[in-house]
Amino acid sequence: MRAIERLRHRGLASAVRRAEAMRHVLPPRPAGVSAALGAAPHADVVFVAHTGLEHLSTVRDLWRGLPMDKTLHLRWWFVPADEVPRDPAQQTDWLYRWWETIDAWITTTGAGQRGPLSPGS
């Protein structure tokens, strides 16, 4: 909610709407991604998503509750450097589309594993 409020405070209405529609991921941080891609325009991009660790919120949770008996689902997407937009506005839209793809994958994958996910999972 704080991330969405920061977007709202900055007057980014479109980003707020998109972020509110995503149930399982925080909104992307385009400035950091843009800086990284600007410093390495030849770099490919890999997106990684997972389900199965939602119950681990703190380091203590991780230490005590490593998922020895849980099923983890991982998904990787590879994007060649020549498919990454270079214009900052297009790059932000591209990043939000990927976050929406990841959020949808988590919904589909997580729902099949343990029923509907709660907001903020």
Residue, then its C-alpha position, 0 to 999 in steps of 0.5 A: m500500500r505504501a508503494i501505491e501511495r508513493l505513486r499517488h503522491r507523485g501524481l502517477a495516476s496510470a501507475v497507481r491504477r496498474a499497481e492496484a490491479m496487481r495482487h501479488v507483486l509490488p509495483p516495479r521501480p522503473a528508475g533503477v531498471s532504467a539506470a541499469l539498462g542505460a549502463a549496460p544497453h547490451a545486457d539481456v534481461v531475465f525475469v524470475a518469479h516464484t510461488g511457495l515462499e509466501h509464508l516466509s516474511t522475515v529472516r526468522d521465518l526463513w530460518r525456521g520454516l524453510p520449505m522442506d515439505k513445500t512445493l516451489h514453482l519457479r518461472w524464468w523469462f529471458v528477453p534479448a537486449d535487442e527486444v528491450p525498449r530504450d525510450p524511458a516511457q516505453q521502457t516503463d510501460w514494458l516493465y509494467r507489462w512484465w510485472e502484470t505477466i508475473d502477477a498473472w503467472i503467480t495467480t495461476t500457479g499459486a491458485g492451482q497449488r493451494g486455492p485463491l491467494s489473498p491480497g498481498s501474498 
